[in-house]
Amino acid sequence: MVDAQPEPEKRSKLPIVCLVLVILCLAGGYSLHRLNEQIRNAYVVGWVAEMVVEHLKANNNQLPKNWDDLRDDYRTRIERVRQ
């Protein structure tokens, strides 16, 4: 007589394989998301550094006291990017 049910060993591997694939997909998606954020943050650091340098040049080498001091430098930077 032929048994129609798969062997227990084969049946128990399928859910584990599916679970591993789902975990790998989620981890890959999360890694891509984090990579995208890190790339954006790298550009932001460069922009802020350039704004601080411009502020130093325009204000006799005085460091900005807060973010409001960089508003004019930010506007200058935006205008340069649009050109």
Helices and strands as residue ranges (DSSP letters): H 8-58, G 67-70, H 71-82
